[in-house]
């Protein structure tokens, strides 16, 4: 019986299951990494500027670590349409946060940026990963990543960040996203980025409507089949709100359901706002997979059967 059949789920065959991020080692064949989100922007998608102040952003990142995050993703520019931000201003937003968090934790840190100058400054400040929502279209960014030896997240999108892309259409969204990621991975390898430094992300909601994002969630194993650790960034997104008829503040249950669906179909990193709740979901899945022991065993473990509770 295959390992996938044994667990009743899908376990992708990863080309390089073990990845090293600074002093941390993650074995994606037996672990799901929980990525927390800290946006130092006045117009962020979810927190609407709550972590724009430097102290608030640093505190949010360290609180996420205390709540069980393996990874903190720090960004200074939303993907949504809006005015461009200079590299200097973007770096001023995220580099001090990276420096402060790195000085106090060995958590994996990614910089959510597509600008080479910002990537370079972020890496110098202690970032382990560059999270690029443009799919590594900029060869200069690839050169920075290759030279530094950090990880890269290659994300699918059709348009550049901050630009309008009305009514995106796909004949088969999962097949087309997979083909895009495959081609961009090949480009990354050609540009000198090592295979064991590559992570892929199908980009839920990025130039996709709700039906597209639901299809990616349902067929996530086709993304995981590419052989690289796959990231699912589903937290509180519009496809969840539109599916359930909920505002952002009410989307936690739907976000957890989408994250677990993606994990069961091969996702090995989930990017989530509500870290404590997401940690419980991730740890339960890991325990069900046989990768983690329960915190304790008490129920029906003694000489007298206990009544079921709950």
N, C-alpha and C positions, 0 to 999 in steps of 0.2 A: 504494500500500500504506500502510495506517495505521501510525502509530508503534508502536501496540500490537502489530500483526501483525509488524512488522519485528523487534521484540525478542522475539517469541514469548511475551509476557506481557501483563499488564494495566497500563496507565498511565492513571490516572483523570484526568478533566478537572477541574482545580481552579479554583474561582472566583478565588482569589488564591494563586497558587503561591509567590510570594516573600513571606517574612515577616521582619520585623526584630525582633530581641530584643536590646535594649540596643545594643551595638556590633557584634553579630553579625547577619549576613544569611544566611538559609537559603532556597535555591530548591528547593522540594519537587517541582518538575518534573524535577529532575536530581540529587537528593540524598536519602539516607535519614539522618535524625538518630538517633544512638545515645544513648539516655537511660540513665544509670546510676542506681542506687537506693541511697539512704542513709537508713536508718531509725534515728532516735534514740529507740528504745523498748526497754524491757526484755523485751518479749514479741513481737518482730517475727517475721513469718512465716518468713523464711529464715535470718537470722543469729542469731536467739534472743538478742539483746541485745549482740552483739559490738561494735556501734557506738553503744552507749548513752552511753558517756562522751563528753564534749565533744571532747576531743583525738582520740579514736578516730573520731568522726564526721567531723571536719574532715579528718583524714588520709585517711580512706576516700574522701571527695569529691575531694580533690586527687590522690590516687592514680588515681582513675577518669579524671580529666582527663589525667593523664600517659599512661594506657593508651589514650587515644583517644576518650573520651566527648565528645560535643558538648554534652551537657546533663546536669545532675545534679538528680534529684528528691529533695527532702528532706522527710521526714515525721516526725511525732511521735506519731501514733495509728494503730494498725492498723485495717483495715476489719472484721476478724473480731469476733464477739460478745465483749463484755467491758464493764467499767465505763466510764462516760463520764469524760472528762478536761476540766477547766475550761479556758477560753480562756487564762487566765493561765499555767497550767502547760504547756499545749501550746506557747504562744509562748516560754516559757522554754526549752523543748527545742530548737526549730528556729531561732529568730531568731539566736542567737549563732553557729550553724553557717553560716547564710546570710551574716551579716556577715563572718565569717572567710574564707569562700570567695570572696565578692565582692571583698574587699580584695586577693586574690592571683590572681584569674583573671577573664577576661571570658566564661567558660563560661555557657551558658544555665542559669538556676536556676529551678526550680519549687518552690513550697511545696505539699505534699500536705495540703490542709486544706479543710474545709467551713464553718469559722467565720469570719464577717466580721471580727471583732476580730483573729484570727490572720492573716488575709489582709492586713489593713491594716498590721500590724506587719512582716510578711514583705516586703511591697512596699517599705516604708520602709527595710528592711535591705538591699534590693538584688535581690529576687526579680523575675524577668521574667514569670513565669507562675503562675497559681493552678490547681492540679490538684484538681478537685472531684469526688469519687466519688459525690456525691448527684445529679448531673445538673442542677446550678444550681437547686435547688428553693427556695433562700433568696434572696428579692429583695434583701435587704440585702447579701448577698455580691455579687450582680450589680451593685449600685450601686457598691461598692468597686472592682470590676474596671473598670466603665465609666468612673468618674471618673479612675482612675489611668492608664488606657490600656494596661494589661498584657494578656497573653494569658490565655485561659481554656481548660482542658481540660474538656469536658462528657462525663461518663461515664455509661453506663447501669448502673443497679442498681434493684432493686425495693424494697429496704428501706433504712432509714437505717443508716449504719455503726454497728458495735458491737451490732446487734440480730439476733435469730434470725429466720430466714425458712425454715422447713422445707419440703422437697420442692417447689421452684419448678416451675411448669408453664407451657409455652408451646404454642400450636397450631403456630406457625412462629417459632422463636426469632429467626432473622435478620430476618424481616419485622417482628416486634414490636419488636426492638431498634432497627432502622432507623427505624420510625415514632416511637418515643420520642425518638431523637436529633434527628429532623427537627423535632418539636414543641418540644423544648428549645432548639434553635438559633433557631427563630422567636421564642421567648420572650426569648432573650438579645438578639436584634436589637431587639425591641420595648423592652427595658429599657436600650438605649443602648450595648450592646457592639458594636464595629465588626466587620464580617464578616471582615476580615483579621486578627482577633485570636482567632478561634475554631478550636479543635482538637477532634476527636471521638474517643471511645474506646468500643468496644462492651462493655468490661468483662468479659473472660474470667474465668470462675469467680465473678464477683460475682453471687450469687443465681442461679447456673446450675450444673447438674450437668455431668459430664464429656461426655456426649453433646451437650449444648447448646454447650459450648465447642469441641468438635471441629467441630460444624456451622458455628459462626462462623468458625473458622479456614479451613475449606474454602470458604466462601462470602464471604470477607472483601471481595471486590470490590463486593458489594452495599452494604456500609458505606462503602467508598471512593467509591462512586457518588454519595454525598450532596454531594460537591463541596468538602469541607473536608479538610485534612490529617488522616489517620486514624492513631491510635496503637494499637499492638498490645502489650498488657502480658501477655506469656505466660510470662515467665521462671520456671522451676522450679515452676510452679503444679500444683495437685492433679490437674487433668485430664491433665497429662503423666505424673504419677506413677501414676495409676490406669490409664491406657492402657498403660503399659509395665511396670507392676508394680515401680516403683522408688521408693526413698526420696529425699528432697530432694537429698542429696549426690550422687546418681547421675543427675540429670535434665538435665545440660548438653546432651548430644547431642539429646535430645528437644526441649529449649528452642530450640536453634539451628534444628532442623528446622521447628518451629512458626513461629519468627520469619521464616525464609526463605519459607515458604508464604504468610504474610501479606504480606510485601513483594512477592512475585510476583503477589499479588492486590490490590495497591494501597496497602498500609500505607506510610506515609512517616516514621513514628517508631516505634522499637522500644524497649521498656523492659526492660532486662536487668541481671541481677546480675553475670555473668561478662563484664566489659567487654572484656578482651583477646581472648577467643575470639569474642565477638559482633562486635567490630570487624573481625576477619578475615572473618567471614561477610558482613557488610554491605559491606565494600570489594570483595569478590569479586563480589557481585551487581551493585554499581555499575559495576565494570569490564566485566562481561558485558553490561550495558545500554548500554555505550558512554559512560558518564558520567565515567569516571575512567581514566587511563592506567595500565597495569601499572607496578609499581615499577621494573622493568627488563626488557629483552628480550635474551635470550642464546640460548635453545634454538632450534636450526635457523636461526639468523640469519647464520651464517658461510658460507664457501665449502665447508666439509665438514660434512655432516649429523652431528649428535651423536646417540648412542644415547639412546632414551627412558629416563628414570630415574623410579623411584618405582613 
